[in-house]
Amino acid sequence: MVADHLATGTAGENAAAEYLAGHGYSIVTRNWRAKQLELDIICTKGDTVIFAEVKTRSCSGMGTAQEALSAHKISKLCKAAQLYISQHNLWDTPCRFDLLAVTRTGNTYQVEHIQDAFELSQLMGGGNTAWQPW
């Protein structure tokens, strides 16, 4: 039996992937992992690669999905994206980080899509573009 919070998280990621696909995004991969690093959804739209972080919360849960995106989590997402970009030679490809805040009410999942959810240049220092701190 799967724990309720894990089932909610999986259903939230499924809702987010369906939302993205329904809005013209092409899903490249889901749950990409390397060591302790993970990217929930990697997709493309046009020539842009999007690293989509999914945060699912119950309506009566602890805090909002946006509040769960801490500076520590953003740092880990940056490291994961750097590794993915390096492995796939995407250094010259426009990329961004989006947040999909999914709220569960009963069996219904509401998706809020926040494009360019954070600016890594402010967090990491420097960079030639808003998302590339190197």
N, CA, C and O atoms as a printed pandas DataFrame, in Angstrom:
     atom_number atom_name residue_name chain_id  residue_number  x_coord  y_coord  z_coord
0              1         N          MET        A               1    0.848   -1.184    0.000
1              2        CA          MET        A               1    0.000    0.000    0.000
2              3         C          MET        A               1    0.893    1.248    0.000
3              4         O          MET        A               1    1.849    1.335    0.770
4              5         N          VAL        A               2    0.578    2.189   -0.852
5              6        CA          VAL        A               2    1.348    3.426   -0.971
6              7         C          VAL        A               2    0.824    4.437    0.044
7              8         O          VAL        A               2   -0.385    4.602    0.202
8              9         N          ALA        A               3    1.747    5.113    0.729
9             10        CA          ALA        A               3    1.366    6.152    1.686
10            11         C          ALA        A               3    0.577    7.249    0.975
11            12         O          ALA        A               3    0.824    7.555   -0.191
12            13         N          ASP        A               4   -0.378    7.834    1.702
13            14        CA          ASP        A               4   -1.270    8.841    1.120
14            15         C          ASP        A               4   -0.507   10.015    0.526
15            16         O          ASP        A               4   -0.855   10.487   -0.556
16            17         N          HIS        A               5    0.543   10.506    1.220
17            18        CA          HIS        A               5    1.287   11.664    0.703
18            19         C          HIS        A               5    2.035   11.310   -0.581
19            20         O          HIS        A               5    2.195   12.165   -1.451
20            21         N          LEU        A               6    2.498   10.060   -0.715
21            22        CA          LEU        A               6    3.175    9.648   -1.945
22            23         C          LEU        A               6    2.176    9.514   -3.096
23            24         O          LEU        A               6    2.468    9.898   -4.228
24            25         N          ALA        A               7    1.012    8.973   -2.801
25            26        CA          ALA        A               7   -0.027    8.864   -3.825
26            27         C          ALA        A               7   -0.478   10.243   -4.281
27            28         O          ALA        A               7   -0.700   10.466   -5.471
28            29         N          THR        A               8   -0.616   11.179   -3.325
29            30        CA          THR        A               8   -0.993   12.549   -3.664
30            31         C          THR        A               8    0.073   13.192   -4.541
31            32         O          THR        A               8   -0.250   13.863   -5.521
32            33         N          GLY        A               9    1.338   12.992   -4.195
33            34        CA          GLY        A               9    2.435   13.557   -4.984
34            35         C          GLY        A               9    2.472   13.012   -6.394
35            36         O          GLY        A               9    2.667   13.764   -7.348
36            37         N          THR        A              10    2.284   11.701   -6.536
37            38        CA          THR        A              10    2.273   11.084   -7.864
38            39         C          THR        A              10    1.091   11.594   -8.691
39            40         O          THR        A              10    1.247   11.914   -9.869
40            41         N          ALA        A              11   -0.082   11.669   -8.074
41            42        CA          ALA        A              11   -1.254   12.179   -8.786
42            43         C          ALA        A              11   -1.059   13.644   -9.175
43            44         O          ALA        A              11   -1.491   14.065  -10.248
44            45         N          GLY        A              12   -0.411   14.418   -8.306
45            46        CA          GLY        A              12   -0.133   15.811   -8.613
46            47         C          GLY        A              12    0.826   15.953   -9.787
47            48         O          GLY        A              12    0.638   16.811  -10.649
48            49         N          GLU        A              13    1.856   15.109   -9.817
49            50        CA          GLU        A              13    2.790   15.139  -10.956
50            51         C          GLU        A              13    2.087   14.730  -12.241
51            52         O          GLU        A              13    2.342   15.308  -13.298
52            53         N          ASN        A              14    1.205   13.740  -12.160
53            54        CA          ASN        A              14    0.437   13.338  -13.342
54            55         C          ASN        A              14   -0.438   14.485  -13.832
55            56         O          ASN        A              14   -0.519   14.734  -15.035
56            57         N          ALA        A              15   -1.101   15.192  -12.896
57            58        CA          ALA        A              15   -1.945   16.333  -13.268
58            59         C          ALA        A              15   -1.108   17.435  -13.906
59            60         O          ALA        A              15   -1.530   18.053  -14.883
60            61         N          ALA        A              16    0.078   17.680  -13.355
61            62        CA          ALA        A              16    0.965   18.706  -13.909
62            63         C          ALA        A              16    1.423   18.339  -15.317
63            64         O          ALA        A              16    1.438   19.192  -16.204
64            65         N          ALA        A              17    1.796   17.082  -15.529
65            66        CA          ALA        A              17    2.235   16.631  -16.856
66            67         C          ALA        A              17    1.094   16.745  -17.870
67            68         O          ALA        A              17    1.312   17.169  -19.005
68            69         N          GLU        A              18   -0.113   16.370  -17.465
69            70        CA          GLU        A              18   -1.274   16.490  -18.350
70            71         C          GLU        A              18   -1.545   17.962  -18.679
71            72         O          GLU        A              18   -1.858   18.302  -19.820
72            73         N          TYR        A              19   -1.422   18.820  -17.679
73            74        CA          TYR        A              19   -1.619   20.252  -17.881
74            75         C          TYR        A              19   -0.615   20.775  -18.920
75            76         O          TYR        A              19   -0.994   21.448  -19.879
76            77         N          LEU        A              20    0.667   20.456  -18.714
77            78        CA          LEU        A              20    1.702   20.933  -19.633
78            79         C          LEU        A              20    1.453   20.429  -21.054
79            80         O          LEU        A              20    1.510   21.202  -22.010
80            81         N          ALA        A              21    1.176   19.132  -21.187
81            82        CA          ALA        A              21    0.921   18.562  -22.514
82            83         C          ALA        A              21   -0.290   19.234  -23.163
83            84         O          ALA        A              21   -0.294   19.474  -24.370
84            85         N          GLY        A              22   -1.301   19.532  -22.376
85            86        CA          GLY        A              22   -2.497   20.177  -22.893
86            87         C          GLY        A              22   -2.297   21.634  -23.276
87            88         O          GLY        A              22   -3.130   22.223  -23.965
88            89         N          HIS        A              23   -1.180   22.218  -22.823
89            90        CA          HIS        A              23   -0.865   23.612  -23.151
90            91         C          HIS        A              23    0.315   23.729  -24.114
91            92         O          HIS        A              23    0.987   24.760  -24.158
92            93         N          GLY        A              24    0.563   22.677  -24.880
93            94        CA          GLY        A              24    1.546   22.754  -25.960
94            95         C          GLY        A              24    2.977   22.436  -25.594
95            96         O          GLY        A              24    3.877   22.655  -26.405
96            97         N          TYR        A              25    3.216   21.927  -24.406
97            98        CA          TYR        A              25    4.564   21.543  -23.998
98            99         C          TYR        A              25    4.795   20.084  -24.387
99           100         O          TYR        A              25    3.878   19.266  -24.319
100          101         N          SER        A              26    6.012   19.765  -24.790
101          102        CA          SER        A              26    6.389   18.380  -25.092
102          103         C          SER        A              26    7.179   17.842  -23.910
103          104         O          SER        A              26    8.235   18.375  -23.566
104          105         N          ILE        A              27    6.669   16.790  -23.292
105          106        CA          ILE        A              27    7.347   16.185  -22.151
106          107         C          ILE        A              27    8.535   15.381  -22.667
107          108         O          ILE        A              27    8.375   14.488  -23.500
108          109         N          VAL        A              28    9.730   15.704  -22.167
109          110        CA          VAL        A              28   10.950   14.993  -22.542
110          111         C          VAL        A              28   11.168   13.822  -21.600
111          112         O          VAL        A              28   11.417   12.700  -22.042
112          113         N          THR        A              29   11.076   14.080  -20.305
113          114        CA          THR        A              29   11.241   13.030  -19.307
114          115         C          THR        A              29   10.609   13.477  -18.002
115          116         O          THR        A              29   10.405   14.665  -17.754
116          117         N          ARG        A              30   10.306   12.484  -17.178
117          118        CA          ARG        A              30    9.772   12.751  -15.840
118          119         C          ARG        A              30   10.646   12.053  -14.813
119          120         O          ARG        A              30   11.194   10.978  -15.059
120          121         N          ASN        A              31   10.762   12.693  -13.655
121          122        CA          ASN        A              31   11.517   12.128  -12.529
122          123         C          ASN        A              31   12.946   11.759  -12.912
123          124         O          ASN        A              31   13.417   10.665  -12.601
124          125         N          TRP        A              32   13.629   12.676  -13.586
125          126        CA          TRP        A              32   15.030   12.482  -13.952
126          127         C          TRP        A              32   15.863   12.533  -12.679
127          128         O          TRP        A              32   15.714   13.446  -11.866
128          129         N          ARG        A              33   16.735   11.554  -12.513
129          130        CA          ARG        A              33   17.540   11.474  -11.295
130          131         C          ARG        A              33   19.014   11.247  -11.623
131          132         O          ARG        A              33   19.375   10.582  -12.594
132          133         N          ALA        A              34   19.841   11.835  -10.766
133          134        CA          ALA        A              34   21.281   11.598  -10.789
134          135         C          ALA        A              34   21.767   11.783   -9.353
135          136         O          ALA        A              34   21.754   12.891   -8.818
136          137         N          LYS        A              35   22.190   10.694   -8.748
137          138        CA          LYS        A              35   22.603   10.699   -7.337
138          139         C          LYS        A              35   21.459   11.233   -6.480
139          140         O          LYS        A              35   20.356   10.687   -6.528
140          141         N          GLN        A              36   21.694   12.292   -5.693
141          142        CA          GLN        A              36   20.636   12.845   -4.845
142          143         C          GLN        A              36   19.839   13.954   -5.544
143          144         O          GLN        A              36   19.012   14.610   -4.911
144          145         N          LEU        A              37   20.074   14.162   -6.809
145          146        CA          LEU        A              37   19.426   15.237   -7.545
146          147         C          LEU        A              37   18.235   14.702   -8.333
147          148         O          LEU        A              37   18.271   13.583   -8.844
148          149         N          GLU        A              38   17.180   15.508   -8.427
149          150        CA          GLU        A              38   15.999   15.108   -9.188
150          151         C          GLU        A              38   15.357   16.317   -9.829
151          152         O          GLU        A              38   15.310   17.403   -9.251
152          153         N          LEU        A              39   14.865   16.104  -11.033
153          154        CA          LEU        A              39   14.045   17.089  -11.733
154          155         C          LEU        A              39   12.709   16.411  -12.012
155          156         O          LEU        A              39   12.671   15.332  -12.604
156          157         N          ASP        A              40   11.608   17.041  -11.586
157          158        CA          ASP        A              40   10.299   16.403  -11.702
158          159         C          ASP        A              40    9.887   16.187  -13.146
159          160         O          ASP        A              40    9.597   15.061  -13.550
160          161         N          ILE        A              41    9.860   17.266  -13.929
161          162        CA          ILE        A              41    9.457   17.182  -15.335
162          163         C          ILE        A              41   10.412   18.048  -16.148
163          164         O          ILE        A              41   10.668   19.201  -15.803
164          165         N          ILE        A              42   10.929   17.483  -17.221
165          166        CA          ILE        A              42   11.708   18.256  -18.182
166          167         C          ILE        A              42   10.891   18.248  -19.465
167          168         O          ILE        A              42   10.526   17.191  -19.979
168          169         N          CYS        A              43   10.612   19.441  -19.973
169          170        CA          CYS        A              43    9.805   19.541  -21.181
170          171         C          CYS        A              43   10.352   20.653  -22.059
171          172         O          CYS        A              43   11.254   21.392  -21.667
172          173         N          THR        A              44    9.792   20.753  -23.242
173          174        CA          THR        A              44   10.181   21.818  -24.158
174          175         C          THR        A              44    8.935   22.506  -24.689
175          176         O          THR        A              44    7.851   21.926  -24.766
176          177         N          LYS        A              45    9.134   23.752  -25.048
177          178        CA          LYS        A              45    8.117   24.505  -25.783
178          179         C          LYS        A              45    8.891   25.426  -26.703
179          180         O          LYS        A              45    9.656   26.281  -26.255
180          181         N          GLY        A              46    8.682   25.241  -27.983
181          182        CA          GLY        A              46    9.515   25.958  -28.944
182          183         C          GLY        A              46   10.946   25.488  -28.780
183          184         O          GLY        A              46   11.205   24.286  -28.729
184          185         N          ASP        A              47   11.886   26.436  -28.697
185          186        CA          ASP        A              47   13.294   26.060  -28.542
186          187         C          ASP        A              47   13.757   26.129  -27.089
187          188         O          ASP        A              47   14.956   26.048  -26.823
188          189         N          THR        A              48   12.830   26.276  -26.149
189          190        CA          THR        A              48   13.176   26.429  -24.742
190          191         C          THR        A              48   12.998   25.119  -23.980
191          192         O          THR        A              48   11.997   24.421  -24.138
192          193         N          VAL        A              49   13.988   24.804  -23.154
193          194        CA          VAL        A              49   13.891   23.670  -22.238
194          195         C          VAL        A              49   13.368   24.199  -20.913
195          196         O          VAL        A              49   13.865   25.195  -20.386
196          197         N          ILE        A              50   12.363   23.520  -20.384
197          198        CA          ILE        A              50   11.757   23.937  -19.123
198          199         C          ILE        A              50   11.967   22.845  -18.086
199          200         O          ILE        A              50   11.626   21.683  -18.304
200          201         N          PHE        A              51   12.536   23.242  -16.954
201          202        CA          PHE        A              51   12.668   22.362  -15.807
202          203         C          PHE        A              51   11.491   22.703  -14.898
203          204         O          PHE        A              51   11.468   23.766  -14.278
204          205         N          ALA        A              52   10.520   21.804  -14.822
205          206        CA          ALA        A              52    9.293   22.070  -14.083
206          207         C          ALA        A              52    9.318   21.347  -12.740
207          208         O          ALA        A              52    9.386   20.120  -12.682
208          209         N          GLU        A              53    9.264   22.113  -11.686
209          210        CA          GLU        A              53    9.179   21.576  -10.333
210          211         C          GLU        A              53    7.703   21.510   -9.955
211          212         O          GLU        A              53    6.968   22.487  -10.107
212          213         N          VAL        A              54    7.281   20.359   -9.465
213          214        CA          VAL        A              54    5.884   20.166   -9.094
214          215         C          VAL        A              54    5.786   20.089   -7.578
215          216         O          VAL        A              54    6.482   19.299   -6.940
216          217         N          LYS        A              55    4.923   20.908   -7.010
217          218        CA          LYS        A              55    4.650   20.885   -5.575
218          219         C          LYS        A              55    3.155   20.668   -5.406
219          220         O          LYS        A              55    2.345   21.483   -5.846
220          221         N          THR        A              56    2.801   19.574   -4.772
221          222        CA          THR        A              56    1.399   19.229   -4.576
222          223         C          THR        A              56    1.047   19.342   -3.103
223          224         O          THR        A              56    1.785   18.871   -2.237
224          225         N          ARG        A              57   -0.072   19.960   -2.831
225          226        CA          ARG        A              57   -0.554   20.124   -1.472
226          227         C          ARG        A              57   -2.041   19.821   -1.430
227          228         O          ARG        A              57   -2.767   20.060   -2.395
228          229         N          SER        A              58   -2.477   19.292   -0.304
229          230        CA          SER        A              58   -3.910   19.147   -0.062
230          231         C          SER        A              58   -4.463   20.510    0.287
231          232         O          SER        A              58   -3.739   21.368    0.793
232          233         N          CYS        A              59   -5.717   20.711    0.025
233          234        CA          CYS        A              59   -6.354   22.000    0.328
234          235         C          CYS        A              59   -6.141   22.372    1.792
235          236         O          CYS        A              59   -5.951   23.542    2.122
236          237         N          SER        A              60   -6.173   21.374    2.661
237          238        CA          SER        A              60   -6.003   21.645    4.082
238          239         C          SER        A              60   -4.588   21.333    4.554
239          240         O          SER        A              60   -4.337   21.215    5.753
240          241         N          GLY        A              61   -3.656   21.199    3.594
241          242        CA          GLY        A              61   -2.291   20.794    3.920
242          243         C          GLY        A              61   -1.486   21.885    4.591
243          244         O          GLY        A              61   -1.990   22.958    4.923
244          245         N          MET        A              62   -0.209   21.571    4.777
245          246        CA          MET        A              62    0.702   22.479    5.479
246          247         C          MET        A              62    1.306   23.478    4.501
247          248         O          MET        A              62    2.217   23.138    3.747
248          249         N          GLY        A              63    0.809   24.690    4.510
249          250        CA          GLY        A              63    1.375   25.744    3.678
250          251         C          GLY        A              63    1.042   25.577    2.209
251          252         O          GLY        A              63    0.419   24.596    1.803
252          253         N          THR        A              64    1.469   26.555    1.418
253          254        CA          THR        A              64    1.224   26.520   -0.016
254          255         C          THR        A              64    2.374   25.817   -0.730
255          256         O          THR        A              64    3.463   25.651   -0.181
256          257         N          ALA        A              65    2.109   25.419   -1.941
257          258        CA          ALA        A              65    3.150   24.786   -2.749
258          259         C          ALA        A              65    4.306   25.749   -2.988
259          260         O          ALA        A              65    5.466   25.336   -2.986
260          261         N          GLN        A              66    4.005   27.024   -3.194
261          262        CA          GLN        A              66    5.046   28.016   -3.435
262          263         C          GLN        A              66    5.962   28.161   -2.225
263          264         O          GLN        A              66    7.165   28.366   -2.383
264          265         N          GLU        A              67    5.413   28.057   -1.029
265          266        CA          GLU        A              67    6.216   28.175    0.181
266          267         C          GLU        A              67    7.187   27.008    0.343
267          268         O          GLU        A              67    8.203   27.136    1.026
268          269         N          ALA        A              68    6.879   25.876   -0.279
269          270        CA          ALA        A              68    7.739   24.692   -0.180
270          271         C          ALA        A              68    8.974   24.807   -1.063
271          272         O          ALA        A              68    9.878   23.977   -0.963
272          273         N          LEU        A              69    9.031   25.814   -1.920
273          274        CA          LEU        A              69   10.172   26.002   -2.815
274          275         C          LEU        A              69   11.198   26.885   -2.113
275          276         O          LEU        A              69   11.281   28.087   -2.365
276          277         N          SER        A              70   11.972   26.271   -1.235
277          278        CA          SER        A              70   12.947   26.985   -0.408
278          279         C          SER        A              70   14.220   27.306   -1.203
279          280         O          SER        A              70   14.425   26.792   -2.303
280          281         N          ALA        A              71   15.060   28.155   -0.630
281          282        CA          ALA        A              71   16.349   28.476   -1.248
282          283         C          ALA        A              71   17.199   27.221   -1.394
283          284         O          ALA        A              71   17.901   27.066   -2.393
284          285         N          HIS        A              72   17.148   26.333   -0.422
285          286        CA          HIS        A              72   17.899   25.074   -0.497
286          287         C          HIS        A              72   17.402   24.225   -1.662
287          288         O          HIS        A              72   18.204   23.658   -2.404
288          289         N          LYS        A              73   16.084   24.135   -1.827
289          290        CA          LYS        A              73   15.514   23.352   -2.932
290          291         C          LYS        A              73   15.883   23.975   -4.274
291          292         O          LYS        A              73   16.208   23.260   -5.221
292          293         N          ILE        A              74   15.834   25.289   -4.359
293          294        CA          ILE        A              74   16.204   25.978   -5.596
294          295         C          ILE        A              74   17.665   25.691   -5.942
295          296         O          ILE        A              74   17.993   25.475   -7.108
296          297         N          SER        A              75   18.530   25.689   -4.953
297          298        CA          SER        A              75   19.939   25.381   -5.174
298          299         C          SER        A              75   20.112   23.964   -5.721
299          300         O          SER        A              75   20.904   23.746   -6.638
300          301         N          LYS        A              76   19.379   23.007   -5.167
301          302        CA          LYS        A              76   19.450   21.626   -5.655
302          303         C          LYS        A              76   18.917   21.512   -7.088
303          304         O          LYS        A              76   19.461   20.762   -7.898
304          305         N          LEU        A              77   17.855   22.259   -7.394
305          306        CA          LEU        A              77   17.320   22.252   -8.752
306          307         C          LEU        A              77   18.341   22.801   -9.742
307          308         O          LEU        A              77   18.481   22.286  -10.851
308          309         N          CYS        A              78   19.054   23.849   -9.334
309          310        CA          CYS        A              78   20.086   24.440  -10.178
310          311         C          CYS        A              78   21.186   23.430  -10.477
311          312         O          CYS        A              78   21.615   23.291  -11.623
312          313         N          LYS        A              79   21.638   22.731   -9.449
313          314        CA          LYS        A              79   22.686   21.722   -9.635
314          315         C          LYS        A              79   22.216   20.605  -10.551
315          316         O          LYS        A              79   22.963   20.150  -11.418
316          317         N          ALA        A              80   20.977   20.161  -10.362
317          318        CA          ALA        A              80   20.431   19.100  -11.208
318          319         C          ALA        A              80   20.337   19.570  -12.656
319          320         O          ALA        A              80   20.691   18.829  -13.574
320          321         N          ALA        A              81   19.861   20.797  -12.866
321          322        CA          ALA        A              81   19.743   21.329  -14.225
322          323         C          ALA        A              81   21.112   21.462  -14.886
323          324         O          ALA        A              81   21.263   21.153  -16.068
324          325         N          GLN        A              82   22.106   21.918  -14.131
325          326        CA          GLN        A              82   23.458   22.025  -14.683
326          327         C          GLN        A              82   23.957   20.662  -15.161
327          328         O          GLN        A              82   24.539   20.552  -16.240
328          329         N          LEU        A              83   23.727   19.635  -14.359
329          330        CA          LEU        A              83   24.162   18.299  -14.738
330          331         C          LEU        A              83   23.415   17.809  -15.966
331          332         O          LEU        A              83   24.027   17.252  -16.877
332          333         N          TYR        A              84   22.108   18.005  -16.005
333          334        CA          TYR        A              84   21.307   17.591  -17.155
334          335         C          TYR        A              84   21.774   18.319  -18.423
335          336         O          TYR        A              84   21.948   17.703  -19.474
336          337         N          ILE        A              85   21.971   19.629  -18.309
337          338        CA          ILE        A              85   22.424   20.434  -19.452
338          339         C          ILE        A              85   23.790   19.944  -19.934
339          340         O          ILE        A              85   24.028   19.846  -21.138
340          341         N          SER        A              86   24.669   19.643  -19.014
341          342        CA          SER        A              86   25.995   19.150  -19.365
342          343         C          SER        A              86   25.908   17.798  -20.064
343          344         O          SER        A              86   26.562   17.585  -21.085
344          345         N          GLN        A              87   25.112   16.890  -19.526
345          346        CA          GLN        A              87   24.978   15.557  -20.113
346          347         C          GLN        A              87   24.373   15.592  -21.515
347          348         O          GLN        A              87   24.667   14.724  -22.337
348          349         N          HIS        A              88   23.538   16.580  -21.793
349          350        CA          HIS        A              88   22.841   16.661  -23.076
350          351         C          HIS        A              88   23.353   17.800  -23.970
351          352         O          HIS        A              88   22.745   18.115  -24.993
352          353         N          ASN        A              89   24.471   18.409  -23.574
353          354        CA          ASN        A              89   25.092   19.476  -24.356
354          355         C          ASN        A              89   24.083   20.550  -24.767
355          356         O          ASN        A              89   23.935   20.869  -25.947
356          357         N          LEU        A              90   23.399   21.091  -23.770
357          358        CA          LEU        A              90   22.370   22.097  -24.013
358          359         C          LEU        A              90   22.796   23.488  -23.554
359          360         O          LEU        A              90   21.946   24.336  -23.281
360          361         N          TRP        A              91   24.085   23.727  -23.469
361          362        CA          TRP        A              91   24.576   24.992  -22.917
362          363         C          TRP        A              91   24.099   26.216  -23.688
363          364         O          TRP        A              91   23.946   27.286  -23.099
364          365         N          ASP        A              92   23.863   26.086  -24.972
365          366        CA          ASP        A              92   23.428   27.234  -25.767
366          367         C          ASP        A              92   21.916   27.282  -25.959
367          368         O          ASP        A              92   21.415   28.085  -26.746
368          369         N          THR        A              93   21.194   26.433  -25.250
369          370        CA          THR        A              93   19.740   26.354  -25.379
370          371         C          THR        A              93   19.071   27.202  -24.305
371          372         O          THR        A              93   19.448   27.124  -23.136
372          373         N          PRO        A              94   18.084   28.010  -24.684
373          374        CA          PRO        A              94   17.360   28.774  -23.658
374          375         C          PRO        A              94   16.646   27.811  -22.700
375          376         O          PRO        A              94   16.022   26.842  -23.133
376          377         N          CYS        A              95   16.742   28.084  -21.423
377          378        CA          CYS        A              95   16.111   27.252  -20.403
378          379         C          CYS        A              95   15.480   28.147  -19.351
379          380         O          CYS        A              95   15.836   29.316  -19.198
380          381         N          ARG        A              96   14.534   27.562  -18.632
381          382        CA          ARG        A              96   13.938   28.275  -17.509
382          383         C          ARG        A              96   13.408   27.257  -16.501
383          384         O          ARG        A              96   13.281   26.067  -16.792
384          385         N          PHE        A              97   13.107   27.763  -15.315
385          386        CA          PHE        A              97   12.537   26.953  -14.250
386          387         C          PHE        A              97   11.106   27.416  -14.002
387          388         O          PHE        A              97   10.862   28.593  -13.739
388          389         N          ASP        A              98   10.169   26.484  -14.089
389          390        CA          ASP        A              98    8.773   26.775  -13.807
390          391         C          ASP        A              98    8.346   26.008  -12.557
391          392         O          ASP        A              98    8.919   24.971  -12.225
392          393         N          LEU        A              99    7.354   26.521  -11.886
393          394        CA          LEU        A              99    6.754   25.843  -10.746
394          395         C          LEU        A              99    5.321   25.511  -11.103
395          396         O          LEU        A              99    4.564   26.372  -11.554
396          397         N          LEU        A             100    4.955   24.258  -10.899
397          398        CA          LEU        A             100    3.561   23.862  -11.051
398          399         C          LEU        A             100    3.035   23.563   -9.655
399          400         O          LEU        A             100    3.353   22.535   -9.059
400          401         N          ALA        A             101    2.226   24.482   -9.150
401          402        CA          ALA        A             101    1.650   24.352   -7.817
402          403         C          ALA        A             101    0.311   23.647   -7.978
403          404         O          ALA        A             101   -0.628   24.192   -8.558
404          405         N          VAL        A             102    0.238   22.435   -7.458
405          406        CA          VAL        A             102   -0.958   21.612   -7.608
406          407         C          VAL        A             102   -1.653   21.520   -6.249
407          408         O          VAL        A             102   -1.035   21.188   -5.237
408          409         N          THR        A             103   -2.934   21.819   -6.252
409          410        CA          THR        A             103   -3.719   21.742   -5.023
410          411         C          THR        A             103   -4.773   20.663   -5.185
411          412         O          THR        A             103   -5.548   20.664   -6.142
412          413         N          ARG        A             104   -4.787   19.735   -4.224
413          414        CA          ARG        A             104   -5.773   18.650   -4.244
414          415         C          ARG        A             104   -6.940   19.014   -3.334
415          416         O          ARG        A             104   -6.758   19.369   -2.169
416          417         N          THR        A             105   -8.126   18.917   -3.888
417          418        CA          THR        A             105   -9.355   19.053   -3.118
418          419         C          THR        A             105  -10.186   17.813   -3.427
419          420         O          THR        A             105  -10.759   17.700   -4.511
420          421         N          GLY        A             106  -10.252   16.889   -2.480
421          422        CA          GLY        A             106  -10.927   15.613   -2.741
422          423         C          GLY        A             106  -10.158   14.859   -3.802
423          424         O          GLY        A             106   -8.973   14.574   -3.628
424          425         N          ASN        A             107  -10.817   14.531   -4.899
425          426        CA          ASN        A             107  -10.163   13.839   -6.013
426          427         C          ASN        A             107   -9.864   14.774   -7.177
427          428         O          ASN        A             107   -9.546   14.315   -8.274
428          429         N          THR        A             108   -9.963   16.069   -6.950
429          430        CA          THR        A             108   -9.732   17.060   -7.992
430          431         C          THR        A             108   -8.385   17.738   -7.760
431          432         O          THR        A             108   -8.020   18.058   -6.628
432          433         N          TYR        A             109   -7.651   17.952   -8.860
433          434        CA          TYR        A             109   -6.345   18.595   -8.787
434          435         C          TYR        A             109   -6.368   19.867   -9.622
435          436         O          TYR        A             109   -6.635   19.834  -10.823
436          437         N          GLN        A             110   -6.084   20.993   -8.965
437          438        CA          GLN        A             110   -6.027   22.297   -9.628
438          439         C          GLN        A             110   -4.561   22.657   -9.840
439          440         O          GLN        A             110   -3.776   22.635   -8.892
440          441         N          VAL        A             111   -4.185   22.988  -11.075
441          442        CA          VAL        A             111   -2.793   23.290  -11.404
442          443         C          VAL        A             111   -2.631   24.785  -11.643
443          444         O          VAL        A             111   -3.349   25.381  -12.445
444          445         N          GLU        A             112   -1.674   25.381  -10.933
445          446        CA          GLU        A             112   -1.271   26.769  -11.179
446          447         C          GLU        A             112    0.140   26.727  -11.741
447          448         O          GLU        A             112    1.050   26.193  -11.107
448          449         N          HIS        A             113    0.324   27.292  -12.934
449          450        CA          HIS        A             113    1.609   27.257  -13.631
450          451         C          HIS        A             113    2.290   28.614  -13.482
451          452         O          HIS        A             113    1.785   29.632  -13.954
452          453         N          ILE        A             114    3.435   28.609  -12.824
453          454        CA          ILE        A             114    4.202   29.837  -12.618
454          455         C          ILE        A             114    5.479   29.739  -13.456
455          456         O          ILE        A             114    6.403   29.000  -13.113
456          457         N          GLN        A             115    5.518   30.488  -14.549
457          458        CA          GLN        A             115    6.693   30.485  -15.418
458          459         C          GLN        A             115    7.787   31.337  -14.795
459          460         O          GLN        A             115    7.515   32.301  -14.079
460          461         N          ASP        A             116    9.045   30.959  -15.085
461          462        CA          ASP        A             116   10.190   31.688  -14.520
462          463         C          ASP        A             116    9.982   31.897  -13.020
463          464         O          ASP        A             116    9.975   33.026  -12.531
464          465         N          ALA        A             117    9.815   30.794  -12.309
465          466        CA          ALA        A             117    9.439   30.830  -10.890
466          467         C          ALA        A             117   10.474   31.490   -9.994
467          468         O          ALA        A             117   10.137   31.999   -8.926
468          469         N          PHE        A             118   11.739   31.484  -10.423
469          470        CA          PHE        A             118   12.779   32.121   -9.615
470          471         C          PHE        A             118   13.937   32.534  -10.492
471          472         O          PHE        A             118   14.146   31.994  -11.578
472          473         N          GLU        A             119   14.685   33.505   -9.999
473          474        CA          GLU        A             119   15.850   34.035  -10.697
474          475         C          GLU        A             119   17.107   33.492  -10.038
475          476         O          GLU        A             119   17.442   33.889   -8.922
476          477         N          LEU        A             120   17.792   32.606  -10.702
477          478        CA          LEU        A             120   18.991   32.013  -10.118
478          479         C          LEU        A             120   20.149   32.981  -10.041
479          480         O          LEU        A             120   21.011   32.837   -9.173
480          481         N          SER        A             121   20.194   33.954  -10.916
481          482        CA          SER        A             121   21.325   34.890  -10.871
482          483         C          SER        A             121   21.340   35.641   -9.543
483          484         O          SER        A             121   22.410   35.976   -9.033
484          485         N          GLN        A             122   20.168   35.907   -8.984
485          486        CA          GLN        A             122   20.104   36.580   -7.688
486          487         C          GLN        A             122   20.542   35.651   -6.567
487          488         O          GLN        A             122   21.214   36.075   -5.627
488          489         N          LEU        A             123   20.159   34.379   -6.669
489          490        CA          LEU        A             123   20.484   33.412   -5.635
490          491         C          LEU        A             123   21.952   32.997   -5.687
491          492         O          LEU        A             123   22.614   32.917   -4.652
492          493         N          MET        A             124   22.464   32.733   -6.901
493          494        CA          MET        A             124   23.790   32.162   -7.069
494          495         C          MET        A             124   24.859   33.215   -7.355
495          496         O          MET        A             124   26.044   32.970   -7.131
496          497         N          GLY        A             125   24.449   34.391   -7.851
497          498        CA          GLY        A             125   25.415   35.443   -8.162
498          499         C          GLY        A             125   25.911   35.361   -9.589
499          500         O          GLY        A             125   26.331   34.294  -10.037
500          501         N          GLY        A             126   25.872   36.454  -10.301
501          502        CA          GLY        A             126   26.431   36.538  -11.644
502          503         C          GLY        A             126   25.598   35.841  -12.682
503          504         O          GLY        A             126   24.428   35.522  -12.467
504          505         N          GLY        A             127   26.234   35.608  -13.826
505          506        CA          GLY        A             127   25.556   34.894  -14.906
506          507         C          GLY        A             127   25.280   35.779  -16.093
507          508         O          GLY        A             127   25.116   36.992  -15.963
508          509         N          ASN        A             128   25.231   35.157  -17.251
509          510        CA          ASN        A             128   24.995   35.876  -18.487
510          511         C          ASN        A             128   23.515   36.013  -18.816
511          512         O          ASN        A             128   23.120   36.933  -19.533
512          513         N          THR        A             129   22.698   35.105  -18.298
513          514        CA          THR        A             129   21.264   35.190  -18.516
514          515         C          THR        A             129   20.590   35.036  -17.161
515          516         O          THR        A             129   21.231   34.707  -16.162
516          517         N          ALA        A             130   19.290   35.281  -17.147
517          518        CA          ALA        A             130   18.578   35.251  -15.866
518          519         C          ALA        A             130   18.667   33.901  -15.169
519          520         O          ALA        A             130   18.696   33.847  -13.940
520          521         N          TRP        A             131   18.712   32.808  -15.932
521          522        CA          TRP        A             131   18.696   31.499  -15.268
522          523         C          TRP        A             131   20.047   30.832  -15.179
523          524         O          TRP        A             131   20.203   29.894  -14.397
524          525         N          GLN        A             132   21.043   31.273  -15.950
525          526        CA          GLN        A             132   22.336   30.609  -15.967
526          527         C          GLN        A             132   23.331   31.340  -15.073
527          528         O          GLN        A             132   23.836   32.399  -15.446
528          529         N          PRO        A             133   23.614   30.786  -13.904
529          530        CA          PRO        A             133   24.516   31.480  -12.974
530          531         C          PRO        A             133   25.995   31.260  -13.264
531          532         O          PRO        A             133   26.833   31.805  -12.545
532          533         N          TRP        A             134   26.352   30.489  -14.280
533          534        CA          TRP        A             134   27.766   30.191  -14.509
534          535         C          TRP        A             134   28.387   31.076  -15.539
535          536         O          TRP        A             134   29.574   30.940  -15.835
